[in-house]
């Protein structure tokens, strides 16, 4: 079928008319000056023409979203990038067409092109893109064009004319340089804001007219029904934490714009703004050839380049990557010998109090572990869809140690906080940054750890899915007999201050056993799939248990 397009102003006015007919009130030319809370918890929206009291506030501030967020005490990671588009004069060839001209996108130049009247509208994406007003857009900016920079886009115009020769003889009717918002990953910010009740975000829409209908629909579901009808984790504002600084946002948004049309190859890791969060052994891993990926701001090894191999990714849709054989070597070490991997990025929580057991039992679909045991479970939404997967370690009758995927840190934390019993019988503490995680896995893992601890690690005394507090050398650790590799092994959860000591002792004790460092592509991308473990990448909020 042919493409089409709509008039943004006409579409907006039509939607506004429908909203008014349904009872909505729209206030124009009335700037919001501040937000506050009433004694009853309602929002008070202070405007130039008076106050409006309401239950829910949606930050749809567009270019001003971060400034609006600041009124509620939150940072909205979105900045304005300059974007040129060129409108060419009418062309008789376009006028003579009987049908709508399909849109053209060329990821090599890159540019997009579509019909505008009897001319063509073209928008290039520059590699040397520029931000606009990164410290905040002035309130009185009235959406006028920014100064055009033809020298900056000259190369793109020449390449465009090679692709579309008809434009070589066409004159330019208008050159527009306007700001569009970009987030660190280029996706929108859609959903609840952590820590601010009844405050939602709808920002970072770099293709607003194309995205508006969908994001509006699903945000309305979120507000009215408590959750959207499709999985929106990739758009949820809580995918960014307080580590998302303005400097990080600037670097990543610049990268997202520049790579808007880049071909997406599996395992792509984008480098701008990194590193942000690093474990204590980051430098030791790097010295041993670690090639890092990023997850929720954390640096964690994807694979290790042996001596003589350059530590970088050469990506491919086939098995022609430069890391395939080395990831395979790590898998074989874990299957046939012994390997160690670090995943301190895990989200970690302490759930305690006299009501903690019934609280977790209500939120999850599996049985809670007994004392001294570890259980795998799924946390559900109120409608019974999967919210997250996790492990739960029962520390005592009224205390649980919950571990979840790194990217779920704020999502799961708010989910639990939103359902806390009003009697104060449950406390949820986010301890992600307090504890690190090292895992020793493989048939020789027991032999290796036995050199470092006096604890009996035999299956009779340390069975699968059990846990014990042990010492690794002189450092205390909580040892959980489980892992995502599918072989014999232990996860060692420890305070971050001990990680360097524990890791160095493991590496030294494992030399005679052929110990190998292991990365996430072997652990989560290969071995856990072979074992059949289902994790967050395989399930989402559209599935039930």
Secondary structure in CASP SS format (residue, H / E / C, confidence):
PFRMAT SS
TARGET T0000
AUTHOR 0000-0000-0000
METHOD secondary structure of the structure
MODEL  1
X C 1.00
X C 1.00
X C 1.00
X C 1.00
X C 1.00
X C 1.00
X C 1.00
X H 1.00
X H 1.00
X H 1.00
X H 1.00
X H 1.00
X H 1.00
X H 1.00
X H 1.00
X H 1.00
X H 1.00
X H 1.00
X H 1.00
X H 1.00
X H 1.00
X C 1.00
X C 1.00
X C 1.00
X C 1.00
X C 1.00
X C 1.00
X C 1.00
X C 1.00
X C 1.00
X C 1.00
X E 1.00
X E 1.00
X E 1.00
X E 1.00
X E 1.00
X E 1.00
X C 1.00
X C 1.00
X C 1.00
X C 1.00
X C 1.00
X E 1.00
X E 1.00
X E 1.00
X E 1.00
X E 1.00
X C 1.00
X C 1.00
X E 1.00
X E 1.00
X E 1.00
X E 1.00
X E 1.00
X C 1.00
X C 1.00
X E 1.00
X E 1.00
X E 1.00
X C 1.00
X C 1.00
X H 1.00
X H 1.00
X H 1.00
X H 1.00
X H 1.00
X H 1.00
X H 1.00
X H 1.00
X H 1.00
X H 1.00
X C 1.00
X C 1.00
X C 1.00
X C 1.00
X C 1.00
X C 1.00
X E 1.00
X E 1.00
X E 1.00
X E 1.00
X E 1.00
X E 1.00
X E 1.00
X E 1.00
X E 1.00
X E 1.00
X E 1.00
X C 1.00
X C 1.00
X C 1.00
X H 1.00
X H 1.00
X H 1.00
X H 1.00
X C 1.00
X C 1.00
X C 1.00
X C 1.00
X C 1.00
X C 1.00
X C 1.00
X C 1.00
X E 1.00
X E 1.00
X E 1.00
X C 1.00
X C 1.00
X C 1.00
X C 1.00
X E 1.00
X E 1.00
X E 1.00
X E 1.00
X E 1.00
X E 1.00
X C 1.00
X C 1.00
X E 1.00
X E 1.00
X E 1.00
X E 1.00
X E 1.00
X E 1.00
X C 1.00
X C 1.00
X C 1.00
X C 1.00
X C 1.00
X C 1.00
X E 1.00
X E 1.00
X C 1.00
X C 1.00
X C 1.00
X C 1.00
X C 1.00
X C 1.00
X C 1.00
X C 1.00
X C 1.00
X C 1.00
X C 1.00
X C 1.00
X C 1.00
X C 1.00
X C 1.00
X C 1.00
X C 1.00
X H 1.00
X H 1.00
X H 1.00
X H 1.00
X H 1.00
X H 1.00
X H 1.00
X H 1.00
X H 1.00
X H 1.00
X H 1.00
X H 1.00
X H 1.00
X H 1.00
X C 1.00
X H 1.00
X H 1.00
X H 1.00
X H 1.00
X H 1.00
X C 1.00
X C 1.00
X E 1.00
X E 1.00
X E 1.00
X E 1.00
X E 1.00
X E 1.00
X E 1.00
X E 1.00
X E 1.00
X E 1.00
X E 1.00
X E 1.00
X C 1.00
X C 1.00
X C 1.00
X C 1.00
X C 1.00
X E 1.00
X E 1.00
X E 1.00
X E 1.00
X C 1.00
X C 1.00
X C 1.00
X C 1.00
X C 1.00
X C 1.00
X E 1.00
X E 1.00
X E 1.00
X E 1.00
X E 1.00
X C 1.00
X C 1.00
X C 1.00
X C 1.00
X H 1.00
X H 1.00
X H 1.00
X H 1.00
X H 1.00
X H 1.00
X H 1.00
X H 1.00
X H 1.00
X H 1.00
X H 1.00
X H 1.00
X H 1.00
X H 1.00
X H 1.00
X H 1.00
X H 1.00
X H 1.00
X C 1.00
X C 1.00
X C 1.00
X C 1.00
X C 1.00
X C 1.00
X C 1.00
X C 1.00
X C 1.00
X C 1.00
X C 1.00
X H 1.00
X H 1.00
X H 1.00
X C 1.00
X C 1.00
X C 1.00
X C 1.00
X C 1.00
X C 1.00
X H 1.00
X H 1.00
X H 1.00
X H 1.00
X H 1.00
X H 1.00
X H 1.00
X H 1.00
X H 1.00
X H 1.00
X H 1.00
X H 1.00
X H 1.00
X C 1.00
X C 1.00
X C 1.00
X C 1.00
X C 1.00
X C 1.00
X C 1.00
X C 1.00
X C 1.00
X C 1.00
X C 1.00
X C 1.00
X C 1.00
X C 1.00
X C 1.00
X C 1.00
X C 1.00
X C 1.00
X E 1.00
X C 1.00
X C 1.00
X C 1.00
X C 1.00
X H 1.00
X H 1.00
X H 1.00
X H 1.00
X H 1.00
X H 1.00
X C 1.00
X C 1.00
X E 1.00
X E 1.00
X E 1.00
X E 1.00
X E 1.00
X E 1.00
X C 1.00
X C 1.00
X E 1.00
X E 1.00
X E 1.00
X E 1.00
X E 1.00
X E 1.00
X E 1.00
X C 1.00
X C 1.00
X C 1.00
X C 1.00
X C 1.00
X C 1.00
X C 1.00
X C 1.00
X C 1.00
X C 1.00
X C 1.00
X C 1.00
X C 1.00
X C 1.00
X C 1.00
X C 1.00
X C 1.00
X C 1.00
X C 1.00
X H 1.00
X H 1.00
X H 1.00
X H 1.00
X H 1.00
X H 1.00
X H 1.00
X H 1.00
X H 1.00
X H 1.00
X H 1.00
X H 1.00
X H 1.00
X C 1.00
X C 1.00
X E 1.00
X E 1.00
X E 1.00
X E 1.00
X C 1.00
X C 1.00
X C 1.00
X C 1.00
X E 1.00
X E 1.00
X E 1.00
X E 1.00
X E 1.00
X E 1.00
X C 1.00
X C 1.00
X C 1.00
X H 1.00
X H 1.00
X H 1.00
X H 1.00
X H 1.00
X H 1.00
X H 1.00
X H 1.00
X E 1.00
X C 1.00
X C 1.00
X C 1.00
X C 1.00
X C 1.00
X C 1.00
X C 1.00
X C 1.00
X E 1.00
X E 1.00
X E 1.00
X E 1.00
X E 1.00
X E 1.00
X E 1.00
X E 1.00
X C 1.00
X C 1.00
X C 1.00
X C 1.00
X E 1.00
X E 1.00
X E 1.00
X E 1.00
X E 1.00
X E 1.00
X E 1.00
X E 1.00
X E 1.00
X E 1.00
X E 1.00
X E 1.00
X C 1.00
X C 1.00
X E 1.00
X E 1.00
X E 1.00
X E 1.00
X E 1.00
X E 1.00
X C 1.00
X H 1.00
X H 1.00
X H 1.00
X H 1.00
X H 1.00
X H 1.00
X H 1.00
X H 1.00
X H 1.00
X H 1.00
X H 1.00
X H 1.00
X H 1.00
X C 1.00
X C 1.00
X C 1.00
X C 1.00
X C 1.00
X C 1.00
X C 1.00
X C 1.00
X E 1.00
X E 1.00
X E 1.00
X E 1.00
X C 1.00
X C 1.00
X C 1.00
X C 1.00
X E 1.00
X E 1.00
X E 1.00
X E 1.00
X E 1.00
X E 1.00
X E 1.00
X C 1.00
X C 1.00
X C 1.00
X H 1.00
X H 1.00
X H 1.00
X H 1.00
X H 1.00
X H 1.00
X C 1.00
X C 1.00
X C 1.00
X C 1.00
X C 1.00
X C 1.00
X C 1.00
X C 1.00
X C 1.00
X C 1.00
X C 1.00
X C 1.00
X C 1.00
X C 1.00
X C 1.00
X E 1.00
X E 1.00
X E 1.00
X E 1.00
X E 1.00
X E 1.00
X E 1.00
X C 1.00
X C 1.00
X E 1.00
X E 1.00
X E 1.00
X E 1.00
X E 1.00
X E 1.00
X C 1.00
X C 1.00
X C 1.00
X C 1.00
X C 1.00
X C 1.00
X C 1.00
X C 1.00
X E 1.00
X E 1.00
X E 1.00
X E 1.00
X E 1.00
X E 1.00
X E 1.00
X H 1.00
X H 1.00
X H 1.00
X H 1.00
X H 1.00
X H 1.00
X H 1.00
X H 1.00
X H 1.00
X H 1.00
X H 1.00
X H 1.00
X H 1.00
X H 1.00
X C 1.00
X H 1.00
X H 1.00
X H 1.00
X C 1.00
X C 1.00
X E 1.00
X E 1.00
X C 1.00
X C 1.00
X H 1.00
X H 1.00
X H 1.00
X H 1.00
X H 1.00
X H 1.00
X H 1.00
X H 1.00
X H 1.00
X H 1.00
X H 1.00
X H 1.00
X C 1.00
X C 1.00
X C 1.00
X C 1.00
X H 1.00
X H 1.00
X H 1.00
X C 1.00
X C 1.00
X C 1.00
X C 1.00
X C 1.00
X E 1.00
X C 1.00
END
